[in-house]
Amino acid sequence: MIETKKTTWGGRRTGAGRPVGTKKDITRKTRSIAAFDDEWEMIRQFSKIVKKDKDTAKKILDGYYNEEK
C-alpha cells in the first residue's frame, strides 16, 4: 500500500485572503485603447484629473468644445 503524507501547504487557511468588508461596492470597469506614447501621456494626465475632480474635467471639456464652434 502507498503511504500518503498530509502536507500543510495549499488549501484553505485561517486568516488567508482579503479581509471581510474591504471590497468596494462599486468598481471601475477596465477599458483598453490604442494610443501613441505622446497621446498616452495626455490621456494618463487627464484620467488623473477625472478621478480626482470630475467638475474640473467637465470644465476642461466644456471649454474645448465651446472653442471649436
DSSP file (Angstrom, degrees, kcal/mol; ACC not computed):
  #  RESIDUE AA STRUCTURE BP1 BP2  ACC     N-H-->O    O-->H-N    N-H-->O    O-->H-N    TCO  KAPPA ALPHA  PHI   PSI    X-CA   Y-CA   Z-CA
    1    1 A M              0   0    0      0, 0.0     2,-0.4     0, 0.0     0, 0.0   0.000 360.0 360.0 360.0 143.5    0.0    0.0    0.0
    2    2 A I        -     0   0    0      1,-0.0     2,-0.4     0, 0.0     0, 0.0  -0.678 360.0-134.7 -85.8 131.0    1.2    3.6   -0.8
    3    3 A E        -     0   0    0     -2,-0.4     2,-0.4     1,-0.0    -1,-0.0  -0.717  17.3-152.7 -86.0 131.2    1.7    5.8    2.2
    4    4 A T        -     0   0    0     -2,-0.4     2,-0.4     2,-0.0    -1,-0.0  -0.875   4.4-144.6-106.9 137.4    0.3    9.3    1.8
    5    5 A K        -     0   0    0     -2,-0.4     2,-0.7     0, 0.0    -2,-0.0  -0.783  12.6-131.4 -96.8 139.9    1.7   12.3    3.6
    6    6 A K        -     0   0    0     -2,-0.4     2,-0.2     2,-0.0    -2,-0.0  -0.827  28.6-158.5 -90.0 120.4   -0.5   15.1    4.9
    7    7 A T        -     0   0    0     -2,-0.7     0, 0.0     2,-0.1     0, 0.0  -0.588  18.9-144.9 -97.5 161.3    1.0   18.4    3.8
    8    8 A T  S    S+     0   0    0     -2,-0.2     2,-0.3     3,-0.0    -1,-0.1   0.387  71.5  91.3-104.3   1.7    0.4   21.8    5.3
    9    9 A W  S    S+     0   0    0      0, 0.0    -2,-0.1     0, 0.0     0, 0.0  -0.719  74.5  19.9-100.3 151.7    0.6   23.8    2.1
   10   10 A G  S    S+     0   0    0     -2,-0.3     2,-0.0     1,-0.2     0, 0.0   0.020  84.1  64.2  83.9 166.4   -2.2   24.7   -0.2
   11   11 A G  S    S-     0   0    0      2,-0.0    -1,-0.2     0, 0.0     2,-0.1  -0.171  94.9 -21.6  78.1-172.6   -5.9   24.8    0.5
   12   12 A R        -     0   0    0      4,-0.0     2,-0.4    -2,-0.0     0, 0.0  -0.442  58.9-175.2 -73.8 142.8   -7.9   27.0    2.9
   13   13 A R    >   -     0   0    0     -2,-0.1     3,-1.7     3,-0.0     2,-0.1  -0.996  32.1-105.6-136.2 142.6   -6.1   28.6    5.8
   14   14 A T  T 3  S+     0   0    0     -2,-0.4     3,-0.1     1,-0.3     0, 0.0  -0.456 106.6  17.7 -66.1 136.4   -7.5   30.7    8.6
   15   15 A G  T 3  S+     0   0    0      1,-0.3    -1,-0.3    -2,-0.1     2,-0.2   0.406  95.9 128.8  84.3  -2.7   -6.7   34.4    8.1
   16   16 A A    <   +     0   0    0     -3,-1.7    -1,-0.3     2,-0.0     2,-0.1  -0.541  49.8  22.5 -86.4 152.7   -5.8   34.0    4.5
   17   17 A G  S    S-     0   0    0     -2,-0.2     3,-0.1    -3,-0.1     0, 0.0  -0.297 104.1 -21.9  93.5-176.0   -7.4   36.2    1.8
   18   18 A R  S    S-     0   0    0      1,-0.1     3,-0.1    -2,-0.1     5,-0.1  -0.486  72.0-109.2 -71.6 134.2   -9.0   39.6    1.7
   19   19 A P    >   -     0   0    0      0, 0.0     3,-1.5     0, 0.0     4,-0.2  -0.340  43.2 -94.6 -61.9 145.3  -10.3   40.8    5.0
   20   20 A V  T 3  S+     0   0    0      1,-0.2    -3,-0.0     2,-0.1     0, 0.0  -0.354 107.7  20.4 -62.6 135.9  -14.1   40.9    5.2
   21   21 A G  T 3  S+     0   0    0     -3,-0.1    -1,-0.2    -2,-0.0    -3,-0.0   0.475  92.7 101.9  87.4   2.7  -15.6   44.3    4.3
   22   22 A T    <   +     0   0    0     -3,-1.5     2,-0.3     2,-0.1    -2,-0.1   0.560  53.3  99.9 -96.3  -7.8  -12.6   45.7    2.4
   23   23 A K  S    S-     0   0    0     -4,-0.2     2,-0.1    -5,-0.1     3,-0.0  -0.626  77.0-121.7 -79.0 133.1  -14.1   45.1   -1.1
   24   24 A K        -     0   0    0     -2,-0.3    -2,-0.1     1,-0.1    -1,-0.1  -0.467   7.1-138.4 -74.0 144.7  -15.5   48.2   -2.6
   25   25 A D  S    S+     0   0    0      1,-0.2     2,-0.5    -2,-0.1    -1,-0.1   0.870  92.2  41.3 -68.8 -37.1  -19.2   48.1   -3.6
   26   26 A I  S    S-     0   0    0     -3,-0.0     2,-0.3     2,-0.0    -1,-0.2  -0.948  71.6-177.1-116.6 130.0  -18.5   49.9   -6.9
   27   27 A T        -     0   0    0     -2,-0.5     2,-0.2    -3,-0.1    -2,-0.0  -0.918  28.7-111.2-123.3 152.3  -15.5   49.2   -9.1
   28   28 A R        -     0   0    0     -2,-0.3     2,-0.2     1,-0.1    -2,-0.0  -0.574  32.9-119.5 -78.1 142.6  -14.3   50.9  -12.3
   29   29 A K        -     0   0    0     -2,-0.2     2,-0.4     1,-0.1    -1,-0.1  -0.578  27.0-117.6 -77.2 145.3  -14.5   48.8  -15.4
   30   30 A T        -     0   0    0     -2,-0.2     2,-0.3     2,-0.0    -1,-0.1  -0.722  36.4-176.3 -84.4 131.5  -11.2   48.2  -17.2
   31   31 A R        -     0   0    0     -2,-0.4     2,-0.4     2,-0.0     0, 0.0  -0.858  10.7-151.2-123.3 158.7  -11.1   49.7  -20.7
   32   32 A S        +     0   0    0     -2,-0.3     2,-0.3     2,-0.0    -2,-0.0  -0.997  15.7 170.5-135.6 142.5   -8.4   49.5  -23.3
   33   33 A I        -     0   0    0     -2,-0.4     2,-0.5     2,-0.0    -2,-0.0  -0.958  31.5-120.1-141.0 158.4   -7.4   51.8  -26.1
   34   34 A A        +     0   0    0     -2,-0.3     2,-0.3     6,-0.0    -2,-0.0  -0.881  42.7 157.8-101.0 132.4   -4.6   52.1  -28.6
   35   35 A A        -     0   0    0     -2,-0.5     2,-0.1     4,-0.0    -2,-0.0  -0.996  40.9-111.6-152.3 150.1   -2.5   55.3  -28.4
   36   36 A F     >  -     0   0    0     -2,-0.3     4,-2.9     1,-0.1     5,-0.2  -0.342  45.4-100.8 -71.9 165.3    0.9   56.6  -29.3
   37   37 A D  H  > S+     0   0    0      1,-0.2     4,-1.8     2,-0.2     5,-0.1   0.896 123.2  47.7 -58.5 -43.8    3.3   57.4  -26.4
   38   38 A D  H  > S+     0   0    0      1,-0.2     4,-1.3     2,-0.2    -1,-0.2   0.884 114.2  47.5 -67.8 -36.2    2.7   61.1  -26.6
   39   39 A E  H  > S+     0   0    0      1,-0.2     4,-2.5     2,-0.2    -2,-0.2   0.908 109.0  54.6 -66.5 -41.9   -1.1   60.6  -26.7
   40   40 A W  H  X S+     0   0    0     -4,-2.9     4,-2.9     1,-0.2    -2,-0.2   0.868 103.3  55.4 -62.3 -36.9   -1.0   58.1  -23.8
   41   41 A E  H  X S+     0   0    0     -4,-1.8     4,-2.1     2,-0.2    -1,-0.2   0.908 110.2  45.8 -62.6 -41.5    0.8   60.7  -21.6
   42   42 A M  H  X S+     0   0    0     -4,-1.3     4,-2.5     2,-0.2    -2,-0.2   0.910 113.3  49.5 -67.0 -41.1   -2.0   63.2  -22.2
   43   43 A I  H  X S+     0   0    0     -4,-2.5     4,-2.4     2,-0.2    -2,-0.2   0.915 110.8  50.4 -62.3 -43.4   -4.7   60.5  -21.6
   44   44 A R  H  X S+     0   0    0     -4,-2.9     4,-1.5     2,-0.2    -1,-0.2   0.912 112.0  46.8 -62.4 -44.4   -2.9   59.5  -18.4
   45   45 A Q  H  X S+     0   0    0     -4,-2.1     4,-1.5     1,-0.2    -2,-0.2   0.914 113.6  47.9 -65.0 -43.0   -2.8   63.1  -17.1
   46   46 A F  H  X S+     0   0    0     -4,-2.5     4,-2.5     1,-0.2    -2,-0.2   0.870 107.0  56.8 -67.6 -35.2   -6.4   63.7  -18.0
   47   47 A S  H  X S+     0   0    0     -4,-2.4     4,-2.4     1,-0.2    -1,-0.2   0.860 104.1  53.7 -64.7 -33.4   -7.5   60.5  -16.3
   48   48 A K  H  X S+     0   0    0     -4,-1.5     4,-2.0     2,-0.2    -1,-0.2   0.909 109.3  48.3 -64.3 -41.0   -5.9   61.7  -13.1
   49   49 A I  H  X S+     0   0    0     -4,-1.5     4,-3.2     2,-0.2     8,-0.3   0.928 111.4  50.2 -63.6 -44.7   -7.9   64.9  -13.3
   50   50 A V  H  < S+     0   0    0     -4,-2.5    -2,-0.2     1,-0.2    -1,-0.2   0.914 113.0  45.5 -60.5 -44.8  -11.1   63.0  -13.9
   51   51 A K  H  < S+     0   0    0     -4,-2.4    -1,-0.2     1,-0.2     3,-0.2   0.833 119.9  40.6 -69.4 -32.3  -10.5   60.6  -11.0
   52   52 A K  H  < S+     0   0    0     -4,-2.0     2,-0.3     1,-0.2    -2,-0.2   0.901 134.6   4.4 -83.8 -43.0   -9.6   63.5   -8.6
   53   53 A D     X  -     0   0    0     -4,-3.2     4,-1.7    -5,-0.2     3,-0.2  -0.776  55.1-175.8-150.6  95.8  -12.1   66.2   -9.6
   54   54 A K  H  > S+     0   0    0     -2,-0.3     4,-2.5     1,-0.2     5,-0.2   0.835  86.3  59.8 -64.0 -34.0  -14.8   65.4  -12.2
   55   55 A D  H  > S+     0   0    0      1,-0.2     4,-2.2     2,-0.2    -1,-0.2   0.914 105.4  48.2 -62.5 -42.3  -16.1   69.0  -12.2
   56   56 A T  H  > S+     0   0    0     -3,-0.2     4,-2.2     2,-0.2    -1,-0.2   0.905 110.8  51.6 -63.3 -41.6  -12.7   70.3  -13.3
   57   57 A A  H  X S+     0   0    0     -4,-1.7     4,-2.3    -8,-0.3    -2,-0.2   0.902 109.2  50.3 -62.5 -40.9  -12.6   67.7  -16.1
   58   58 A K  H  X S+     0   0    0     -4,-2.5     4,-3.0     1,-0.2    -1,-0.2   0.904 109.3  51.3 -63.7 -40.6  -16.1   68.7  -17.2
   59   59 A K  H  X S+     0   0    0     -4,-2.2     4,-2.5     2,-0.2    -2,-0.2   0.902 109.1  50.9 -62.8 -40.7  -15.0   72.4  -17.3
   60   60 A I  H  X S+     0   0    0     -4,-2.2     4,-2.0     2,-0.2    -2,-0.2   0.933 113.8  44.1 -61.7 -46.4  -11.9   71.5  -19.4
   61   61 A L  H  X S+     0   0    0     -4,-2.3     4,-2.8     2,-0.2     5,-0.2   0.900 112.4  51.7 -66.7 -41.0  -14.1   69.6  -21.9
   62   62 A D  H  X S+     0   0    0     -4,-3.0     4,-2.2     1,-0.2    -2,-0.2   0.915 110.4  49.6 -61.3 -42.3  -16.8   72.3  -22.0
   63   63 A G  H  X S+     0   0    0     -4,-2.5     4,-1.5    -5,-0.2    -1,-0.2   0.890 112.1  48.5 -62.8 -39.8  -14.1   74.9  -22.7
   64   64 A Y  H  X S+     0   0    0     -4,-2.0     4,-1.2     1,-0.2    -2,-0.2   0.937 114.1  44.2 -66.1 -47.2  -12.6   72.7  -25.5
   65   65 A Y  H  X S+     0   0    0     -4,-2.8     4,-0.8     1,-0.2    -2,-0.2   0.816 111.8  53.2 -72.3 -29.6  -16.0   72.0  -27.2
   66   66 A N  H  < S+     0   0    0     -4,-2.2    -1,-0.2    -5,-0.2     3,-0.2   0.826 106.8  53.2 -72.2 -30.7  -17.1   75.7  -26.9
   67   67 A E  H  < S+     0   0    0     -4,-1.5    -2,-0.2     1,-0.2    -1,-0.2   0.810 100.7  61.8 -71.4 -30.6  -13.9   76.8  -28.6
   68   68 A E  H  <        0   0    0     -4,-1.2    -1,-0.2     1,-0.2    -2,-0.2   0.834 360.0 360.0 -65.3 -34.1  -14.4   74.5  -31.6
   69   69 A K     <        0   0    0     -4,-0.8    -1,-0.2    -3,-0.2    -2,-0.1   0.468 360.0 360.0 -74.3 360.0  -17.7   76.2  -32.6
